Amino acid sequence: MKKKYQILKIIKRIWFTIAISFTIWLFYSYQAKDVPDYYLESNAAISVKDSDDYFLFEPKQKFDKIFIFYPGAMVDPKAYVPLCRKISENGIKVYLIKMPWRLATKGYEIPKQLDLFADKTKTYILSGHSQGGKMAAQFVKENPDLIQKLILIGTTHPRDISLAESKIPILKIYGSNDGVADERTIFKNKSKLPANTKFIKIEGANHGQFGYYGFQLGDNSATISREKQQEETLRPILNFISK
């Protein structure tokens, strides 16, 4: 009996060690990587603010569109700074939300809580990557009058809810090599979106390269560079916003 107890004790220690090691690996892998410092610096065209709740990129020229972005689960929000900064450089005010515990499920209502929709003269575009896309869809479902356009990136959602009756334009961007939000599942859930939803497929793109962070568990290798994938993501976003 004593020997059995000792064996169970050893097994528990091993599992605990594995769990701690896996958590550390996740934290390290999902940290932002290779984000140039200048993306977080203000210049003559863009004012940058780093607050407890968000990164803000605000054009110094007059603007009429506000873009709000939700990061993927566990991903360092800084990993999406390059994409958000480039969107802002096109005359759009951008909020990159910092989620509690890096989970959009815990903070998807932050824009509403911070009253970011106060200016009714502006057009509001909501977007998110992976779980961030899931919760962006959830926000639109719960607040149909606050958002004028929705952009879903690298996500199989909406899956548990339906936006099929939504009246706002929706864009869905996905990668051919995405192992987390694969093409088959994305189209399996197509009925949860309006019939006029626009789908954009990026050949060679995987899940992790929609941001600037490490390899994500379950993902496939990309066959294009991160810079190319970011460029191919930015272009349809700007086209969709401008229409």
N, C-alpha and C positions, 0 to 999 in steps of 0.2 A: 504493500500500500504506500509505504514511504517512497519507494523507488518510482511508483506511478506519479506521485505528487511532485517529485523532483523533475520528472520528465515534462509534466504539464507546465511547471514553473519555467523551465528552459524554453519551451515552445512559446509561452506568453512573452518572454523577454525578446525572443527572435522576432515575433510579430510586431512588438512595440518598436524595436529597432528599425524594422522594415518600414513601418508607418511613418516614423520620424524622418527617416532618410528620404522617403518618397515625398513627404511634405516639403522638405528642404529643396529637393530637386525641382518640384513644381514651382516654388517661389523663385528659384534662380532662373529656371527656363522661361518663365513668364515675365521676367524683368525686361524693361526696355533696353534695347541694344542698338548701338551705332546711330543714335539720334544726334545729328549735328547741333551744337550749342546755339548756333545762330537762329534756329527755328524758334527759340524761346526768348529772343531778343527783340525789343521794339525797334522800329526804324521810322523813316519819314512817312511810310505808307500804312504801317500796322502797329497798333498798340497791343502789347502782350501783358496779361495779368495772370499770376499763378496764386490762386487762393486755396483755402481749405476744401472748397466744394467743386472747383473747376479750373481748367485753363481757359482763358478768354483771349480770343484773337479778334480785335476790333479795327476795322478800316477807319482811317482818319478822314476819308472822304465820305460823302453822304451815301447811305445804303438803305435798302428797303427789304432785305431778306435776312433772316436769322436762322442759322443752322445749329442744331443741338445733336451731339453725338454721344452714344452709350458704348463704352468699351466691352470687350468680351470677358467672360468669367475668369477671375484670377489674374487677368492681364494688367500689367502696369499701365495706367492711362497714358503715361508719357509715350508709350509705343505708338500711339495714334496722333501724336503731335505733328509729324511731317504732313500727313494727309490733311489734317484740320487747318494747318497753317497755309497750305497751298489753296485750299478752298477759300480761305479768308482773303488771300491775295487777289481774288477775283471779285472784290467788292461785297463780301458777305461776312456778317458778324457771326463768329463761331464760338459756341460753348462746348468744351470737351469735359464731360461730367466725371468727377471722381467718386466712384461708388464705395459705400461702406463695405469693408472687408473685400473690396474688389469684386463685388457681386451686384449685378444690375437688379437682381431680384429684391435686394435690400434698399435700393436707392432710386428706382425708376421714377419716383414721384418728386425727386429733388427739384427739377425745373419748375414745377407747379408750386412747391413749397417756397421757393425763392422768388416767386412771382416774375419769372422770366418772360411770361406771355402778356405783360402789362400793356405794351404798346400795340393797340389794335390796328394801327396803320401798316404794320409789318407783315410779311409773309413768313410763316414758321415752317421749317423743314426739320423733321425728326429722322435720325438715322442710328443704326447700331450694327455692331459686328457680333456674330455668334449669339451668345446669350444676350448680349446687348440688343441684337435685332429682335430676339424674342420679347424682351421687355419694352422695346419701342412699339412693337405691334400691340402689346397689352395696353400701353398708355393710350394709343390711338383708339383702341376698343372702348376704354373707359372715359376718354375725353375727346369725342369725335369732332367737337367744334373748335378745338385749340390748334390743331395741326392741319396745314394745307397740303403737305406732301410728305410721303414716307419712303425712306430708302433702306432696304434690308440688304446686308452684306454678309456673305458666307454663313448663312443660317438656314436650317430646315423649317424654321417657324414662319408664320403661325402654324402651330400643329394642334394645340389643345384648345384654341379658340378659332373663331372664323371672322375674317374681315371681308367676306365675299360680298356683303352688301355695302361696304364702305364707298363713299362718293369721291374720296380724294385720290389723286394720281399716286400710284405705287410703283417703285422700281426695285427689282431684285437682282443683285450682282452675285455671281458665284464662280468658282474656279473648277476647271475640268479635273484637277488633281487633288481636290479637297477631300481628305479622308474623314473629316469630322462632319461636315455638311455636304454629303455626297449628292451628286446630280439626281440619282434615282429617287432618293428620299425627298429632295426638294420638289420634284415634279409629282411625287405621290401626294404631296400636300397642296398642290396647285389649286385645288377646288376651294381652299380656305382663303383665297385671294380673289379680288374682282377679275372678271374676264379680260379686262383691258390692262391688266398688270404687265409692265414691260420687263422682260427677262434678258439679262446680259451675261453671256458666258465668256470667261477669260481663259483662253487655251493655255495650258501649262501652269496655271495658278493653283496654289494650295491654300490651306487655311491660315497658317501662321504669317504668311507674307502680306496679308491685308494690314498687318501692323509691323512694327519693328521690334520683334522679340524672338526668343529662341524656339526650338522645335516643340510642337505641341503633341501630346500623347494621342495616338490614333490617326495622326495626319500622314499624308504622303509627301514625297519629295516634289518640289516644284521643278519644272523644266524651263522656267524663265527666271530672270533675276528679280530680286525684291523691288528694285527701282522700276523695272518694266511693269511688274504687276501693279505697283502703286500708280504708275502713269495710266495704265489701262483701267484702273478703278476711278481715278480722278476725272477722266474725260467724260464718261457717261453721267457721272454725278453732276458735273457742270452743265452738260447739255439738258439734263432732266430738270435741273433747277431753273434754267433760263427760259424754258418753254412756258 
